[in-house]
């Protein structure tokens, strides 16, 4: 019934058409034409091709009478001979076939290679209307939609693919071969700045006393306050000491050290006091500026640092298997040019360094002291931003302030108003850090090698006399047309190395 209805529509349309003027057939006919005139007297009996839209028809107008039409696959194309010189071709389903035309004597007068595809004319018009400035050609291939040409950016390519997927009914039937005419090279400049300030203060007083009672019975008392926060005294050489209870052979000047070992304690003073006090201030400044360039849609990675081994297992022979972990300044990003001069970034940056905080000591290793596996101090940021070419963002920031304080002392006595200070120690630590990650993205184009400069440009190794007699690590030179260089300051503070 559907085929009969389609035939009726074609006949009605053909009856209303006037005879078109006869033209020579081209190798490829226009698929949008409703009436195609072909000459059978030009000597070409083969090599003519035609594209039909699925569910649509075309009227073939001949300049000679045809009696029979043979179609190799009637399920793809149906032929109806309306008059000896007017034949209707109906595209039934997608595929390829051919048709042969014969005159009354049985001689072949025309041969057509026909390909039936989806009519993509409406899709092409919609794409050109909704995506201005693009040069997109839409064609069909075996029930698929093929997009070729150029677009201004990746967003236009995505919109064209979405429209084609709606038209085809299945995204898998869309072949996107569009290319982006705009710049696709993206350079990312990342600045990682960090300031770390740490303070440690320790104040402790050790008391030792000894006295001989009854002429032969020694009595000794002492306090040795530990610094639990830092784990040890910052320096045993700092502080002061008053008095000497035992000789130098006693351990840490503790009277019990000599007495418990069966030695003698030659008492010169019966009370000894040792004061330990130290303050440590540290400042760390770190600035890294990794730069990386890649193509739109591709991922680029950068690492300036190293790797350290970590034992993970043992094999059946008892050998230790290690795995290397990376540390340093790492950068990974994927740019996508979404519009002219506008970039979408998927960014991952990391700054890590080896530290003893959290380190793990593996006992029973080859060395008597064991194997210490260092830990990592990591600052990591992962985000997605969109910015114009040349624009900058602060994508991450960290302000951290840690304060710790511990007081150790002799129970009860350390709480006395004044004398308690003699029986307690104080351990104080303060750590302040501030980190910021700044990102700038640029659309870039290739340039000549002469436009670039390397850190090694201009370096010349000195000769032996220059190194031995003048103490130079690099040779000094100048162009012939230049005047001799004179030392001068480049700024109110700092110098120029010539």
Buried (B, 14 or more C-beta within 10 A) or exposed (E): EEEEEBBEEBBEBBEEEEEEEBEEBEEEBEBEEBBBBBBBEEEBBEEBBBBBBBBBBBBBBBBBEBBEBEBEBBEBBBBBBBEEBBBBBBBBEBBBBBBBBBBEEEEBBBBBBBBBBBBBEEBBEBBBEEBEEBBBBBBBEEBBBBBBBBBBBBBBBBBBBEBBBEBBEEEEBBBBEBEBBBBBBBBBBBBBBBBBBBBBBBBBBBBBBBBEEEEEEBEBEBBBBEBEBBEEBBEEEEBEEEBBBBBEEBEEBBBBBBBEEEEEBEBEEBBBBBBBBBEEEEEEEBEBEBEBBBEBEEEBEBBEBEEBEEBEEEEEEEEBEEEEBEBBBBBBBBBBBBBBBBBBBBBBBBBBBBEEEEEEEEEEEEEEEEBEBBBBBEBEBEBEBBBBBEBEBEBBEEEEEEEEEBBBBBEEBBEBEEEBBBBBBBBBBBBBBBBBBBBBBBBEEEEEEEEEEEEEEEEEEBEEEBBEEEEBEBEEEEEEEEEEEEEEEEEEEEEEEE
